[in-house]
Amino acid sequence: LQSMVRRRQHEYDERSAPVSLRKKTVIVVDDWLRTGDTLMACLKNIQKQDPGKIIVAAPIVTQEAFQLIRPEVNEVLFLVMDDAVRAPSYKYFPNVSEEEVLQLIQDFKGRTEGTG
């Protein structure tokens, strides 16, 4: 997973200069934290960039994921901690294309330029 995250980050960085996370509050949102493995790979990359604070937010977390992630971040926000909850339904949530991700990054950069 760590290599997949690095590959994706490299692909995005090639098309768009990376956003500096140094000393900033980073909020990572996930749809459901079942094991926490994918999020941990993401957090390792974020931690290397010396953020000021890391907050993880998800509607549903399992005890396993919470125990794995909590020591790595400043705060974990969730609505329900339940090991028996089934995976969320994605029928109303279409996939986000790579181009849409890049556009969102560009839009974000446009709003934050010069904010330090």
Salt bridges, closest charged atoms under 4 A:
GLU11 OE2 - ARG7 NH1 2.70
GLU14 OE2 - HIS10 NE2 2.89
ASP50 OD2 - ARG22 NH1 2.37
ASP50 OD2 - LYS23 NZ 3.17
GLU72 OE1 - LYS44 NZ 3.40
GLU98 OE2 - ARG8 NH2 3.77
GLU99 OE2 - ARG15 NH1 2.76
